[in-house]
Amino acid sequence: MNQNPLQQDDYNKKINSHYPGVFQVLYLVSVIFILTSPGISAIDPQDCLACHDRATNEEAPTYDSALTLSIHQDMECTDCHTGISDLPHDEKLSPVDCGICHDDATATYQKHGRVSVVTGEDIPTCVDCHGKHDIRSPNDKNSRVNPLSMPETCGRCHEDINLTRKHEILYDRAVEVYKSSVHGKASLGGVYVAATCNDCHSAGGTAHRILGPGDPESPINHFNIPKTCGKCHKNIENDYWEGIHGKLVARGETDSPVCTDCHGEHGIISPRDPLSRVSPSRVAEATCSPCHESARLNEKYGIPSGRFQSWVDSYHGLKSRAGDLTVANCASCHGAHRILPSTNPASSVHPENLQTTCGECHPGISTELAQTPIHGTPGISQTTAARVIQQIYITAIILIIGAMVIHWLIDLRKQIKNVLNKEQRQRMNLNEVWQHTFLMISFLVLVITGFALRYSDAWWVNLLFGREGGFALRGIIHRVAAVVFIITVIWHVAYLFTLRGQKFLKDIWPRKEDFAHFLQTILHNLDLKKDKPLFGRFSYVEKAEYWALVWGTVVMIISGFFLWFDDIAVNWFPKGFLDIMLVVHYYEAWLAFLAILIWHFYSTIFSPGVYPMNPSWLTGKMPVEMYKHEHPAEFEMEPQETTRENDS
């Protein structure tokens, strides 16, 4: 591929910056060393090739062909394999010492990240990066240390999950992520000046001095990252140091953001990409808010909290959430790299500069309108007029909606009274009413306190239990309600052994006719069948609800006991068992809550035939008309027989 001369020149400069002077003096040093080194026998290279020119397979290059392309092609075998004095040589040879010629690189190469040359058995050797007999000039595109090949070369170790885990390297897929970044795509696409591994990780301009991030001299040390990125992005670096973030980093603040905090590290993608953390649609939430919504940082630096939420509720925030990429975000007003406090006269959000800043999107904006606060109470600006209107609306909402609620409650009271004043028929006796009452109360308390434990930061939880000490209180109430629930279950089981309980169990037991009733009801409701099924004492709806309650009760009690006495359970059950119990308990609670809310409440409250409610849960009785509508088959029984059953 033909290269632009300017591009080739930049490429050569880049290569030479990593390997200064090596190629100019390599041949001269080698010749001098060979002529002056004692003790090396004059072994004819052809004698070596007699054995080593045999390929291990058809595709493998021979030693001779590899050396032909190598920068060491003019050297003799014994220049590197100094331990060979005669042939045949020992099968096991001492390692090649590249430092004989490359003493400067050997002196520099003492560490690779956190691993030392002396103590690190996994530290890369010269061969790992440069190869053996096929060592080529970094200018050669086929060289392992050519910019195009660096990701693959580094990836041999950094994509090895066993090595990354062993040495606690957090980025176990760093090279893979890099290839999808703007730097990786540019470099692998032939832009030789794009950053590769060495550009960011090499200290002192040499690839042989790669230091861990904890080393003060490392280019990826927190305080050195702006300078590292500034090697390519100089103007942006200058802007950054002038901004408040750069000033904080310069004085040693570790919590002030640097380039990688906002843009990422190996996986930097273009701001035009919607997935980028600095894209217009994500910069506020993904990049700025993690720091500016931090209680610790806001307290430390005296920054007001709630800035992100107030922006979200503003016109700009709402438009951004709706997908508008041109509406103002954090960087639009505050800047991207040269971010200055509003008290700085040069700041884009200084009061004297707001008209200019806002005018970039709103040409001709007045000074007064530009001074309107953006970060005030969420959803409204904090002008005097706005505050007055806000109070008027809040008062109106309380009075109007409150009056509506009172009117509804008065009407509901009358509707319930009318239901209770109608001719009644016995549905449940006092024992059954109290069973239902204890079950209902304990269930509702369990639902409220259980979800309050799970969603402890929700506004309704703080309203009911408060922030201080609420968690312990919720736990106590939840367990007391659980005990009441279990006692009620035991009470019901004992009831099933009575004569009335046995009759109840017989009537609630599922039968084949229930499936026919279900199908007939669906067809009737779809106007495909004229007649509605005649339900007896319990319809398929009530039977399904009861047996679902039985199943849910068993599951919730068992899983609840394991979670309550978790310290005992861990000694008897395998790891992960409690996690399963937690999932079962949580989702079974959702299933039970939604079933009551949708299935039970509709059939006993919202169904037109029973609205405003079936009063049997209060009195044990229900209106005769409602009874006849809901349980026509049982209603047709002799009243005397029904009365005797209810009184038994």
C-alpha positions, 0 to 999 in steps of 0.5 A: 500500500502506497503511503503519503510521504508526510504520513510515512515521515510521521510513522518513521519518527514514531518508530525511532522514538521507541527504538532510538539509535538501534538500527543505525549502530546495530551492524557496527556494534555486531561486527566489532563484538564479533572481531573482539570477542574471544573464545568463539570458534569459527563455525561455518553457518552452513554447518548449522543450516545442515540441521536447522534448515529443516522445516517442521511442517510444510508451512513453517519457515526455515531458519534460513528463510527467517533470517533472510528477512530479519534485521540480523541477517548479516550476523552469524549464528554464534553471535547470539548463541555464544555458548556453542564452541563446537559441533554437534552442540549440547541439546540444551543451550543457555538462553540468548543474551540480547543485552550483549548488543542491546545493553541500553535496552537491557538496562532500561527493561527492569519492570513490565507493569507490576512484574519485575525482571528479577522476580517475575516468572511471567514477565515478557522476554525479548523473544515474546515481543520481538520474535526469534530468528524472524526479528524485523525492523519496526518499520516493517509492517510484518514486524511484531512491534510495528504499530499495526502488530502491537495489539496482537503482540501485547494481546498474547499475554493481556488476552490470556485470562489465566495471566490476567487473573494471576496478576490481578490485571483488571482489564482481561480483554483490554486489547479486544476492547482497544480494537473497537475504539477510535484509536484501534480502528484508526491504527489498524486501518493504516493511520500510523500516528494513531495511538497504540499500546506503546504510546500510552504505556511506555515511560520515557519514550521507550517501549522497554520501560512500561510501568504500573499505574501506581508508579509516579513515573508511569504515563498511565498514573492518574496525575500523568494521564493528561500529559500522556493524552496531550502528546497527541491532543496538545490543545485539549491538554492545555485547555484541561490544565486551565480548567478547574479539573486540571487545577485540582489534579495539578495540586494532587487531588485524586478524585478530580477527573482526568481524560480516562474518567470521561472518555474511557481507557481502552474502549474510547469511542467517538462522541458522535457514537450514541454509546459514547459516555460523552455523546450529547445524549449521555454526557450528563447522566453517564459522565458528569452526574456520577461526580456531581451527584456524589454526596462526598464530593459535593460536601468536600468541594462545596458544590450544591447537590441535585444539579443533574435532576434539576437539568433533567426536569428542565426544558433542555433535559426533557428535550434531551431525554426525548432524543434531541441531540442539539439541545444544550447539555452540560458541556454546551454551557460549561465547556468540555475541557476548559471548565471554569467555576462560575465565579471566574470572569473567563467562565462561560457560565459567569453572569457577565458571559451568560448572554453570549453562552445562551446566545449560541443556541438562542440568538438575540436572547436578552440579558434578563432571560439569559440570567434565568437560573437553570439549576433550581428546584426541579422543573421550575426556574427560581424567579419570584413570579415562578415561586408564587405560581408554584405555591398557587398550584400546590395549594390548588392541587391540595384543595381540589384533589382533596375535595375530590377524595372527600366527595368520593369517600362520602359517595362510597360510604353511601353506596356501601350503606345501601348494600348493607341495608339490602336483604342479606343472605349468610355467606360466612360464619363468624369463624370464617370472617375472622380467619379472612380478617387476620389473613388479609391484615397480615398479608397486607402488612407483609407486602408493605414491609417486604417491599419496603425492605427491598425498595428502601430508598423509595419515597413511600418507604421514607414517608411510612417509616422515615430514614433513621432506624426505619430498616430495623423497624420494617424488619421487626414488623415484617417478622411479627406479621409473618408469625400472625400469618402462620398462626392464621394458617394453622387456625385454618388447617384446624378448621378444615377438620371440623364438620363445616371445614370438611364441607368447605374443603369438599366444595372448594375442591377442583372438579372437571365441571370447573374447566367447562365453566371456565370455557363457557364463561369465556365464550359468554363474555365474547358473545359467542354463547348466550347462557352464563354458567350457573356457579355453586358455592364456589366458582372456578375463580374462587377455587383457583384463588384459594389453591393458588393461596395454598401454594403461595403460602407453603412457598413463602413460609418455607423460603421465609424461614430459611431467610429468617434463620440464615445462619443455621441454613448455611450450615446445612445447605450448599452455597447459593441455596440462600440466593435461590430462597431469596429469589423465590421469596421475592418473586412469589411475593410479587406473584401473590400481590399482583394476583390479589390486586388483579384477580381477587379485587376485581371479583370482590370489588370492581366487577359490576355485579358486586361493586362497590364491594361484596360485604361478606368479608365484614358481616359474613353476609351478602345481598340476596340479589348479589348472591343469586347473581354470583352463586345461582346454583347454590341459591336455588337450594332450599333456603332451610337447607342452606340455613342449616348448613350455615348454622352448623 
